[in-house]
Amino acid sequence: MTWPFENDTSAITKKIAKNDIDKNRVKKVFSLTTIVFATALLMMLIMFESGYETTKDRMAEGQPQVVFYDLSQQQIELLYSEENIESIKVTETENGYDASITIVDATKMTQYGFSSAVDNISSKYDIHHVTRNDLFMDSLPNGGLLNQKNMVLMGVAIFIIIVSALVIYNVFYLSVVNQVRQFGQLRTVGMTQQQTKKIMRYERKFLCRIGVPIGLLIGGLAGYLLQPDGWDWIAAVVWGIIISVIINFVVKVSLNRPTKIALSISPILSSKYMMERFDCKVTNKEKRKLSSLGLAIISITSHWKSILVSVLSLGLSGLLFVLAATYTASIDPESIVKKDVYQYGQFVIDTTGKYSEKVSEIENFKQKIMELPNISNIKQVVETDIS
């Protein structure tokens, strides 16, 4: 807020901030690249996971959650009166009836709760042949606060945020240190600490307004390409807003220390800094070899703090880039689809072992399937369910 008796210097501070960004291309490129990469990676990770879960939910919709086999007419009538069953679809077979059912509020249950509800119904009406929809089961939470997959994604997201914050902090720290003389001159002509803070704030807003939308666009596009069937515009908009707030907060926190350094600079301090910077230090070595390597060593030992910050910034930027490339290259949609028993083939035929089928009957069944056209191979998988 500007009082009537005060001069409105917002236009001047904005111009100074814009000129500083345009002049310092290294800061502009590094900061924008970091913000774009961090935003795009977070958006891609979240939209990929959200799209994967949405795809499973959409595939599970309209399918029966549980199928009861070989039921009698009396069991069918009892199931119709069961209050925990939402809908029943009955099919007549040679051995009786098969019932495809959906459980009341099953989508709000955990995997353990859903299995318990099915077990209660099957034991209540003496039903022995039960098949649960694995696709629907996978769409339910496992009951824990955080499963292993979510913990990994959260760890990657936190790592991206920390690395991005360090890179942005290092870039602005070097920029402020190199601009000590400029800030001191501005303080000489009357610039206040509040105006200095506004300059840093304008630089932050300028970078975020450009980097965040570009990152959201790239990350959203990558998430759509990885999971096109699970794309949800509402989820994309909501997560886009959340990620924008997170990135803006991270950039703001990263600039706290450089802003404090800029606020503490006075004309006298800037002059002292420049004198100390170019002051010759006394050394025990009377002679130095003035080669390119020797001059480089002298420069590194004289300004080792700035060199350390620069190397750290470059290393973290490269690490962030390698992380993005590795994660993107490691995603294999085919391996995601082919999990559990589907890694052996495209179709699964389940048979129960409660009646202890003879080995000869199983072999005859396999032989009949092999006689069908377009069948190249059969893989027998034996599973044991302990409940």
N, C-alpha and C positions, 0 to 999 in steps of 0.2 A: 504494500500500500504506500502511495506517495502522498504526503501531506501537501496542502496548498502552498505552503511557504518553502517547499523543497523543490529541487530541480529533478525532472524526470530524466534519468540517465540510462534507462533500460535499452534504448536504441544504441547507445554508445557501447554498453557492455556486450550486447549481442554482436555488434560489428567486430569488437575486439576478439570475442570468442570464435567467430566465424573465420576471421583472418588468421587466427592462431592455428586453427585446424587445417585451413587451406595451405598454410605455409609449412606446417610440420606434417609432411606426407607419411613419414614413418609411423607416427602416432595414429594418424587417420587410418592407414591401411591395416596395421596390426590390430587396432581396437575394433574396427568394423569386421575384419575377418574373424576375430575371436567371438564377437557377439553373434555373427551369422552362423558360425559353426556350432556354438553352444545351443542356440535356439533351434537350429535345424536338427541337431542330434536328439535333443529332448523331445521335439515334436515327432520325429520319426519313431523313436522308441515307444512313446506313449500311443501313437496312432497304430503302430504295428501290433502292439499287445491288445489294444482296444478292438482293432479290426479282427484279430484272431478270435477273441472271445465272442464278438458279435457274429462272426461267421458260424461258430459252433452253435450259438443260440438260435440263429435263423434256420440252420439245418435241423435242429432238434424240434422246432415248432411244427405242429401238425403230425408228428410221429407218436406212436404209443410209447408210454414210458415203461410199461411192464406188460408182458404177455404171459398168461396162465394157460397151460396146455392140458389136454385130456380131462376136461371137466364134465361133470354130470349135470343133468337138468336141475337138480336140487341145488348144486353149488352155484349155478348161474343165477338162480332166483335169490339165493342168499347174497351174492355179490351186488345185485341190483339194490338191495336194501342196506348195503354198507354205507355209512355216512362219510367215511374217509375216501370214498371213490367218487371222482367227479364225473367221469363218463366211461361207458363200456361199449365195445364193439365186439359182437359175438360172431364166430365163424364155425359152422358145423363141419366136422371131420369124421374119418372112419372110426376113431377112438372116442368120439364124444364131441366136445366143443372146445374151441380156443377162444379166450377172451383177451382182447387188447384194451387196457385200461389206462386212465390217467388219475393220479392222486390229487386230492384237494390241496392247494397251496404248495405243490411240490417244488415250484420254481423258487420259493422262499426258504427251502430247506437246505441243509448241508448234505454232503454225500452220505455221511453216517446216519443222519436223520431220515433220509429217503430210504436207505437200505433197511433201517429199523421198521419204518412204516410198511414196507413191502413184506418183510418177514412176519410182522404181526398179522397182516391180512392172510398170508399163506398158511400160517400155523393155525389161525382161528378157524379156517374153513377146510383144513386138511388138504392143502394143495401142494403137490410134490414137484411138479414140473413148472419152473419159473425162469423166465429170461428177462433180465433188465436191459434197458436201452443204454449201451455204453456211451453213445454220443451224448445222450441227455445227462448221464452221470458225470461226464467230463465237464459239462457246462455248469455244474453246481460247485460251490466252494467246498474245500476239504475240511472246513471246520476250524482250522487254525487261524490265528491272527494274520500271519504272513506265511505263505508257502515259499518254497525254495526259489521258484521262478521270480516271484515278486521281490524277494530279497535281493536277488541278483540285479534285477532292473533298477531297484532303488539304489543299490550300491553304485551302479554305473552312472545313474543320474547325479548322485551326490559327487562322484568323482569329477564328472564333467563340470559341475558348478564350481567346485573348488579350483580346478585347473584354470577355468575361465577367469575366475576372480583374481587369481595370482598373476595371470598374464596381463590383464587390464591394469592391475595395481602396478606392476613393474613398468609397463609402458608409460603410464602417467607419472610415476615417480621419476623416471629418467627425464621426462619432458619438463617437469617442474624444476628439477635440479639444473637442467640446462637453461632454464629461463629465469634464473634467480636475478640476473641483471635487469631483465625486462620488467619483472614484477617490482623491483626496487625503483626503477625509473617511473613506473606508473604511480607508485606510492609517493614519489617526490612531487608529482604534479597534482596530488590531492586525491588519489583513488583510495577509498575506504576498504576496510576488511569485508563489509557487506557486499560491496561491488565486486571484490575479488571472488567471494563465494558465488555470486551470481554468474561470473564468467565460467567457473568450473561447472556450475549447474547447467548452463546453456550448452557447454560442450558435451556433457552427459546426455542431455535430451536430444541434441543433434545426432549423436551417434546411435542412440537407441531408436529414434524415429526412422532411421534408415536401415539399421542392421536387423532389428527385430522383425519387421514385416517381411524382409527378404528371407530370413531364416525360417519363419513360419511357412512361407510359400514353398520353399525347398523341402522342408521336413514333411509338410502335408502331402506334397506330390510324391515323395519317396514312400510315405506310409500308404498312400493309395495304390502305388504300383506294387508294393509288397502284399497288400491285402485288399484287392479291389472289391471282393464280395462282402467285406465287412466294413466298408466305408459308411460313416454316419456323420452328416453335416452338423447335427446338434453337438455331438461329442467333439468334433473338430473345432467348432466355435468356442465351446466352453474351455477345452484344454488350451486353445490358442490364447484366450484371455488370461488363464492361470499362468501359462509359461511367460507371457509378456510381463506380468507383474513380478514373477520370480527373477527374470533377467534384469529388469529395471532395478529391483532391490539389490541384486548382486553387484551391478555396476555402481550403484550409489554407495554401497559398503566399501567397494574396492577403491573409491575415490576419497574416502574419509581421510586417510593418512596423507596423500598428496595435497589435499585441500588444506589441511592443518599446516603443512609446510609452507604452502603459498601464503597463508594468512599470517604466518610468523615473520615474513620477510619485511624488513624495513630498509630505507635507503642506505643507512650506515652498515647494516648487515650485508647487503648486496655488495657494497664496495669492499668490505672486509673479505667476503667470500672470493671476489675476483682477485684480490691481492694474494690471498692464500693459495688460490688455484694456480697462479702463475709464479708463485714464489719459489726460488731455487732451494732445494733441500741439500743439507750437508751430507756427504757420503764419504765413507772410508776409502772407496776406490778412486785412486788418482787418475786412472785412465780407463776409458770405455771404448769398446770397438763400435764405431758408428756404421754398422751395417744395417740392413733391413731387419734382420732378426734381432739385433741388439736394440734398435729403436723400438721394436714391437715389445720386447721384454721390459724396457724402461717405461713405456706407456702403460703396460698391464700392471706393473708393480706400483706405479704412481697413482693409478685410478682403479684399484682392484675392486672396490665396492661397486662402482658403475659397471665394470666388466662382468662381475659376478651376476648382477641383476640382468644384464643383457643376455648372457649365456643361459640363465635360468628361464628367461622369457622365450628365447628361441627353442630351448629344449621342451618346455611345456607345450608350446604351440605345435611342435612336431609330434609330441606324444598324443595330443588331442586329435591331430589329423590321422595318425596311424590307428588310433582307437576307432575312429569313424570308418576308415577303410576296412579294418579287420572285421568289425561287426557286420558291415554291409556284405562283405564277401563270404562270411560264415553262414549267412542265412540260406538255407536250402528248403524251398517250399515242398519239394517231393519227399524229403525225409520227415518233414513235419506231418504230412498226410499219412505216410506209411509208418505207423507206429504200432506197437503191440504185435498182434498176430498178422496185421496187414503188411508187415515187412516181408512176409513169405509169398503173398499173392494178392489178387484183386478182389476175390470173393472168399467169404468164410461160411462154412456149413457147420453148425454146432450140433453135436449129438450128446445126449446125457449118458452117463455111465452108471446110473442107479440100478439098472436092470442087468448089469454085467453082461454086455454083449460079448458074444464069442469072437475070437480073433478071425475065424473064417468068415463070419458075417461082415465084419468090417472090411476085410480084403475084397469080398464080393462087391460091397458097396463102392469101394474105390475103383474096382475094375469097371463097373457100370458107368461111373463118372468119366473115366478115361476114354470110354467109347464114344462120348459126346463130341461133336465137332468143335474145333478151336480150343480144345483143352490140351495144353502142352505138358503140364506137370501138376502133381498133387503133393502137398507137404502136410504130414500129419503132426499135429501139435497136441500134446496131452497137458491139461491144466488141472490143478487140484484146488478146490475152493474149501477153505476151512472157516466155518462160522459157528 
